[in-house]
Amino acid sequence: MSQLVGFEVERMLLPTLSGPHVPRFIAAGDDGDQPWLVMEHVAGQTLRPLLDQAPLDPERVAALGALAAL
């Protein structure tokens, strides 16, 4: 259920956002009981390995935040 809620939030918000750190919204729809969303593919590594290392040192978190703000 939480995945569906997260998906619906993404589907509502993504078209309203813009900027260098936001994937470009392409299209969204709902084919009966099968909603879908198409957005730009962003190349690179995911943050999943960092989440597996949690909790992170505050310095590492600050450095990651600074990189995301570029």
C-alpha positions in Angstrom: 0.0 0.0 0.0 2.8 2.4 0.8 4.3 1.9 -2.6 1.0 3.0 -4.2 0.8 6.1 -2.1 4.4 7.0 -2.9 3.7 6.4 -6.6 0.6 8.7 -6.5 2.5 11.5 -4.8 5.3 11.2 -7.4 2.7 11.3 -10.2 1.1 14.4 -8.8 4.3 16.4 -7.9 6.7 15.5 -10.7 4.9 17.6 -13.4 5.0 20.7 -11.2 8.7 20.5 -10.5 11.6 21.7 -12.6 15.3 22.3 -12.2 18.7 20.6 -12.8 18.1 18.0 -10.0 14.6 16.9 -11.0 14.0 14.2 -13.6 12.0 15.5 -16.6 8.3 14.5 -16.6 7.3 12.9 -19.9 3.7 11.5 -19.4 1.3 9.8 -16.9 -1.9 8.0 -17.3 -4.2 5.4 -15.9 -5.3 2.4 -17.9 -8.1 1.1 -15.8 -6.5 -0.3 -12.7 -2.9 0.2 -14.0 -1.5 3.7 -13.4 1.8 4.6 -15.2 4.4 7.3 -15.2 7.2 8.1 -17.6 10.1 10.3 -16.6 13.6 11.0 -17.7 16.2 8.3 -16.9 19.0 9.8 -14.7 22.3 7.9 -15.2 24.5 7.1 -12.3 24.5 5.2 -9.1 21.6 5.0 -6.7 21.7 6.0 -3.0 20.8 2.4 -2.0 24.4 1.4 -1.0 24.5 4.5 1.3 21.2 3.5 3.0 22.7 0.1 3.7 25.5 1.8 5.5 23.2 3.8 7.8 23.7 5.5 10.1 26.2 7.7 8.4 28.6 10.1 10.0 27.3 13.7 10.1 30.2 14.9 8.0 29.4 12.4 5.3 25.7 13.5 5.3 26.8 17.1 5.1 29.1 16.3 2.1 26.3 14.5 0.3 23.9 17.4 0.9 26.5 19.8 -0.5 26.9 17.7 -3.6 23.1 17.5 -4.1 22.9 21.3 -3.9 25.3 21.8 -6.8 
